[in-house]
């Protein structure tokens, strides 16, 4: 499945910047922003503030990946009735 790179302008902390991401990452980012009741600009600004290195596009991709990985891990943990979890 090919996801074309889409370049969008976004305002972060009062200045306009362009971010290039694959469409799938834009969709994921929008889902996260909606779930957190934030605007896309607010979410991207928080990602920009928290990033340690790399460019903003990479930081966004890693943020989206981490978000959905965390959701998957949480879902798996809720289904896992392993003895180690039951004892705690």
C-alpha positions in Angstrom: 0.0 0.0 0.0 1.6 3.2 -1.1 1.0 6.4 0.9 2.0 9.5 -1.0 3.9 12.2 0.8 1.8 15.3 1.5 3.3 18.6 2.3 1.1 20.9 4.5 1.6 24.2 6.1 1.0 24.4 9.9 1.3 27.2 12.4 3.5 26.4 15.4 4.0 28.9 18.2 2.9 31.7 15.9 5.1 30.8 13.0 4.2 29.0 9.8 6.2 26.0 8.8 5.8 23.2 6.2 5.8 19.5 7.1 6.0 16.6 4.7 4.4 13.4 5.8 2.9 10.4 4.2 -0.9 10.6 4.1 -1.2 7.7 6.6 0.8 9.7 9.2 -1.4 12.8 8.7 -4.5 10.6 9.2 -3.0 9.0 12.4 -1.9 12.4 13.7 -5.5 13.8 13.2 -7.0 10.8 15.0 -4.7 11.4 18.0 -5.5 15.1 18.0 -9.2 14.5 17.9 -9.0 11.9 20.7 -7.1 14.4 22.8 -9.5 17.2 21.9 -6.6 19.2 20.5 -6.1 21.0 17.2 -3.5 19.5 14.8 -1.4 22.7 15.4 -1.5 22.2 19.2 -0.4 18.6 18.9 2.4 19.3 16.4 3.6 22.1 18.7 3.8 19.8 21.6 5.7 17.2 19.5 8.0 20.0 18.4 8.7 21.1 21.9 9.3 17.6 23.2 11.6 16.4 20.4 15.2 15.7 21.3 16.8 15.6 17.8 16.0 15.1 14.2 13.6 17.1 12.0 10.0 17.7 12.8 8.6 15.3 10.2 10.7 12.5 11.7 9.6 13.4 15.2 5.9 13.3 14.1 6.3 9.9 12.5 8.0 8.5 15.7 5.3 10.1 17.8 2.4 8.5 15.8 4.2 5.1 15.7 4.8 5.2 19.5 1.2 6.2 20.1 -0.3 3.3 18.1 2.3 0.8 19.5 1.3 1.8 23.0 -2.3 1.3 22.2 -1.6 -2.2 20.9 0.5 -3.1 24.0 -2.3 -1.9 26.3 -4.8 -3.9 24.4 -2.6 -7.0 24.6 -2.0 -6.5 28.3 -5.7 -6.4 29.0 -6.2 -9.7 27.2 -3.3 -11.4 28.8 -4.4 -13.3 31.9 -0.9 -14.7 32.6 -0.1 -15.9 36.1 2.6 -13.2 36.5 0.0 -10.4 35.9 -2.6 -12.1 38.1 -0.2 -12.4 41.0 0.6 -8.7 41.0 
